[in-house]
Amino acid sequence: MLYKIPGVGNLELKTLILDLNGTLTVKGIIPVGVKERIIQLKEKGYKVLFLQVILVTMQMKLLRVLVLSGFLLKMDSPNAIRL
């Protein structure tokens, strides 16, 4: 896909990263037509990747360990990067 952005230039997308939860699915079900559209994109040469974010207790514990170990910064830290 080629997007022309005035004052910036062209942006060409070759890879799509799509979220499953709430973006491609509704209550865990892929709506009619979505699968076919994804197949069409792949046939046109686009790379399509799927992302599914699942937060579970073990992942939260690991995140806490990383923060406490200094590998990650808490958002209220003066050194945290905010976007």
VENWO-V981563 format. One record per backbone hydrogen bond with DSSP energy under -1.0 kcal/mol. CO is the residue of the C=O (numbers start at 1). NH is the residue of the N-H. Records with the same first field share a line. If there is no record, write none. Layout:
CO: NH ; NH
//
This chain:
1: 13
3: 11
5: 8 ; 9
9: 5
11: 3
14: 47
16: 49
18: 51
19: 24
20: 25
26: 29
29: 26
31: 34
33: 37
34: 38
35: 39
36: 40
37: 41
38: 42
39: 43
40: 44
41: 46
42: 45
47: 16
49: 18
51: 20
56: 60
57: 61
58: 62
59: 63
60: 64
61: 65
62: 66
63: 67
64: 68
65: 69
66: 71 ; 72
67: 70
74: 77
77: 80
//
